[in-house]
């Protein structure tokens, strides 16, 4: 790559403009600008034209950011990792700790989503039995208002919910019959 000069200064070796860095890194130009604005990557401005210029190091940092995000790290987490590196520390324990915390968070979200799925399955089963009753005086939606959600929740949490795989198979079987 050809060196670019900035005014009368020495050439800035291997400089990349926003679009070049974005293409090289597999992100959008807006992402490059965002990372520069929040300090995750460094940019210099060409005094001749005002263009932002980046280095190959910034491409490496963007690759790191994308990989770290794949492990569930947030931009805030990644900033802490970069601060640790810039302080001369080995960030490995910090990263390990953050990813372990993220795993615990993901597991908790999965448990909550599984509970929600079970509650929805129970409600859908009850609604099939209920049909489509007309609203009584003051009711907005009988399906929602006549279902005792607390009873459904306690059945789900006490293990009275039917086996999820059996429920899925039954639902899939009904779906197949209804489309045939």
For each residue, the residues with C-beta under 8 A, 3 or more apart:
1: 14 15
2:
3: 11 12 13 14 15
4: 11 12 15 46 53
5: 9 10 11 12
6: 9 11 12 44 46 47 48 53
7: 47 48
8:
9: 5 6 12
10: 5
11: 3 4 5 6
12: 3 4 5 6 9 15 44 53 55
13: 3 55
14: 1 3 55 56
15: 1 3 4 12 44 53 54 55
16: 20 21 24 53 54 55 56 58 59
17: 20 21 51 52 53 54
18: 21 22 29 32 33 51 52 54
19: 22 23 29
20: 16 17 23 24 54
21: 16 17 18 24 25 32 54 58 59 62
22: 18 19 25 27 28 29 31 32
23: 19 20 26
24: 16 20 21 59
25: 21 22 32 59 62 63 66
26: 23 66
27: 22 31 32 62 66
28: 22 31 32
29: 18 19 22 32 33
30: 33 34
31: 22 27 28 34 35 62
32: 18 21 22 25 27 28 29 35 36 41 54 62
33: 18 29 30 36 37 52
34: 30 31 37 38
35: 31 32 38 40 41 61 62 65
36: 32 33 39 40 41 42 43 52 54
37: 33 34
38: 34 35 75 79
39: 36 79
40: 35 36 61 65 75 78 79 82
41: 32 35 36 54 58 61 62
42: 36 54 55 57 58
43: 36 52 53 54 58
44: 6 12 15 52 53 54
45: 50 51 52 53
46: 4 6 49 50 51 53
47: 6 7 50
48: 6 7
49: 46
50: 45 46 47
51: 17 18 45 46
52: 17 18 33 36 43 44 45
53: 4 6 12 15 16 17 43 44 45 46
54: 15 16 17 18 20 21 32 36 41 42 43 44 58 59
55: 12 13 14 15 16 42 58 59
56: 14 16 59 60
57: 42 60 61
58: 16 21 41 42 43 54 55 61 62
59: 16 21 24 25 54 55 56 62 63
60: 56 57 63 64
61: 35 40 41 57 58 64 65 82
62: 21 25 27 31 32 35 41 58 59 65 66
63: 25 59 60 66 67
64: 60 61 67 68 78
65: 35 40 61 62 68 69 75 78
66: 25 26 27 62 63 69 70
67: 63 64 70 71
68: 64 65 71 73 77 78 81 95
69: 65 66 72 73 74 78
70: 66 67
71: 67 68 99 102
72: 69 99 102 103 105 106
73: 68 69 77 78 81 95 98 99 102
74: 69 77 78
75: 38 40 65 78 79
76: 79 80
77: 68 73 74 80 81 98
78: 40 64 65 68 69 73 74 75 81 82
79: 38 39 40 75 76 82 83
80: 76 77 83 84 94 98
81: 68 73 77 78 84 85 91 94 95 98
82: 40 61 78 79 85 86
83: 79 80 86 87
84: 80 81 87 89 90 91 94
85: 81 82 88 89 91
86: 82 83
87: 83 84
88: 85
89: 84 85 94
90: 84 93
91: 81 84 85 94 95
92: 95 96
93: 90 96 97
94: 80 81 84 89 91 97 98
95: 68 73 81 91 92 98 99
96: 92 93 99 100
97: 93 94 100 101
98: 73 77 80 81 94 95 101 102
99: 71 72 73 95 96 102 103
100: 96 97 103 104
101: 97 98 104 105
102: 71 72 73 98 99 105 106
103: 72 99 100 106 107
104: 100 101 107 108
105: 72 101 102 108 109
106: 72 102 103 109 110
107: 103 104 110 111
108: 104 105 111 112
109: 105 106 112 113
110: 106 107 113 114
111: 107 108 114 115
112: 108 109 115 116
113: 109 110 116 117
114: 110 111 117 118
115: 111 112 118 119 156 157
116: 112 113 119 120
117: 113 114 120 121 164
118: 114 115 121 122 156 161 164
119: 115 116 122 123 149 152 153 156
120: 116 117 123 124
121: 117 118 124 125 161 164 167 171
122: 118 119 125 126 152 155 156 161
123: 119 120 126 127 143 147 149 152
124: 120 121 127 128
125: 121 122 128 129 167
126: 122 123 129 130 147 152
127: 123 124 130 143 147
128: 124 125 131
129: 125 126
130: 126 127 133 142 143 146 147
131: 128
132: 143
133: 130 142 146
134: 142
135: 139 140 141 142
136: 139 142
137:
138:
139: 135 136 142 145 146
140: 135 144 145
141: 135 144 145
142: 130 133 134 135 136 139 145 146
143: 123 127 130 132 146 147
144: 140 141 147
145: 139 140 141 142
146: 130 133 139 142 143
147: 123 126 127 130 143 144 152
148: 151 152
149: 119 123 152 153
150: 153 154
151: 148 154 155
152: 119 122 123 126 147 148 149 155 156
153: 119 149 150 156 157
154: 150 151 157 158 160
155: 122 151 152 158 160 161
156: 115 118 119 122 152 153 160 161
157: 115 153 154
158: 154 155
159:
160: 154 155 156
161: 118 121 122 155 156 164 167
162: 166 167
163: 166 167
164: 117 118 121 161 167 168
165: 168 169
166: 162 163 169 170
167: 121 125 161 162 163 164 170 171
168: 164 165 171 172
169: 165 166 172 173
170: 166 167 173 174
171: 121 167 168 174 175
172: 168 169 175 176
173: 169 170 176 177
174: 170 171 177 178
175: 171 172 178 179
176: 172 173 179 180
177: 173 174 180
178: 174 175
179: 175 176
180: 176 177
